[in-house]
């Protein structure tokens, strides 16, 4: 049996080494690429992202991968966004009063977390809606590694979501059709993250 | 549904090898940072910190290699500190596979570097590491020092400095009590509480842990995470014992 192919899209954002190895370990044939044809052709497209929303969107727009994400959303081809790579799938992000348009395959905006301690940094539990493929077989007591100050707070229509609480409830993961996304870092979440990535890859 | 208290072992790495004795069973090579990182991951560490003590001697390439090999094998967050001076240093460490980067002396010399790094990479990557000692001439009674254990004074009030660093864009404070370090008498709780009162970024307590029972009071005083080196390396206290104590004290752990 051939392994599903995953394009880990490099638009100049952060540490991709862990994501690469974690995807590989979870059973994917991974390519690190900034080539749009490769991003179109892969069974799964992994969109990373760290840092500021505006800076990430600048990289995304420059690379042209926003169009590929929208094409894949329309044609039913799987996409997994992680951390700011999750946030930019929403319609917009607001950081330091600056509004930035996102890729917009999920409705909603990303805003500052209202919490006594920001960034939200560390291992937290999530409450996943029934039937989420990402969390199949994962015990609800498992914790995932978060590091972020901003988050989407409203559930996109027709989506299944996992929520976490830090000061207030927010969207920790979301699934709708081919689009999957996590605010936390599965590639940094030990065995729980490995289980989640394995779930995504086996459905590709 | 609250974020867990993180328990973080810290490894001093010199020219690609772990320094200070490490006494772990079932290790092929106790001096290999990658193998130790994997052992700590298996033992339940929530995060790892590498302190590059060779940084000033110019042997950086070795550290990038260690970071890269660790990131490929260990799937928990990795912070790397020591000798970080510029946004370019941060960029190289992040590309090698670090998740966060610690900065200390360079930020004291040029505080704007905190803002430069935070603007470029986001404040979540930047850990301000403060080595603190008692200082009679500062308002709080604590002073920031440089060059690790050498306690070189700076005249900077430690509590004010932490507040300023957080304002400039540090996403986390690693608060290391130089006076408590190695004494094994417990963390400096007054210092933790004083810094907690002025910052809302996460606070990592370091320096002074000698027993598992020393950890919950640090969290009660306001720490979000606890860091230790020798008691873990020598096998005196297991990470699981620390987590057990934290749980018993009502603090969430992973």
Boltz contact constraints between the chains, C-beta under 6 A:
constraints:
  - contact:
      token1: [A, 14]
      token2: [B, 94]
      max_distance: 6.0
  - contact:
      token1: [A, 15]
      token2: [B, 94]
      max_distance: 6.0
  - contact:
      token1: [A, 15]
      token2: [B, 97]
      max_distance: 6.0
  - contact:
      token1: [A, 15]
      token2: [B, 99]
      max_distance: 6.0
  - contact:
      token1: [A, 17]
      token2: [B, 71]
      max_distance: 6.0
  - contact:
      token1: [A, 17]
      token2: [B, 97]
      max_distance: 6.0
  - contact:
      token1: [A, 18]
      token2: [B, 71]
      max_distance: 6.0
  - contact:
      token1: [A, 21]
      token2: [B, 72]
      max_distance: 6.0
  - contact:
      token1: [A, 22]
      token2: [B, 75]
      max_distance: 6.0
  - contact:
      token1: [A, 51]
      token2: [B, 121]
      max_distance: 6.0
  - contact:
      token1: [A, 51]
      token2: [B, 122]
      max_distance: 6.0
  - contact:
      token1: [A, 52]
      token2: [B, 122]
      max_distance: 6.0
  - contact:
      token1: [A, 117]
      token2: [B, 200]
      max_distance: 6.0
  - contact:
      token1: [A, 119]
      token2: [B, 124]
      max_distance: 6.0
  - contact:
      token1: [A, 119]
      token2: [B, 171]
      max_distance: 6.0
  - contact:
      token1: [A, 121]
      token2: [B, 202]
      max_distance: 6.0
  - contact:
      token1: [A, 122]
      token2: [B, 3]
      max_distance: 6.0
  - contact:
      token1: [A, 122]
      token2: [B, 4]
      max_distance: 6.0
  - contact:
      token1: [A, 122]
      token2: [B, 6]
      max_distance: 6.0
  - contact:
      token1: [A, 123]
      token2: [B, 4]
      max_distance: 6.0
  - contact:
      token1: [A, 123]
      token2: [B, 46]
      max_distance: 6.0
  - contact:
      token1: [A, 123]
      token2: [B, 254]
      max_distance: 6.0
  - contact:
      token1: [A, 124]
      token2: [B, 3]
      max_distance: 6.0
  - contact:
      token1: [A, 125]
      token2: [B, 1]
      max_distance: 6.0
  - contact:
      token1: [A, 143]
      token2: [B, 4]
      max_distance: 6.0
  - contact:
      token1: [A, 143]
      token2: [B, 254]
      max_distance: 6.0
  - contact:
      token1: [A, 147]
      token2: [B, 124]
      max_distance: 6.0
  - contact:
      token1: [A, 165]
      token2: [B, 1]
      max_distance: 6.0
  - contact:
      token1: [A, 188]
      token2: [B, 77]
      max_distance: 6.0
  - contact:
      token1: [A, 190]
      token2: [B, 75]
      max_distance: 6.0
  - contact:
      token1: [A, 190]
      token2: [B, 76]
      max_distance: 6.0
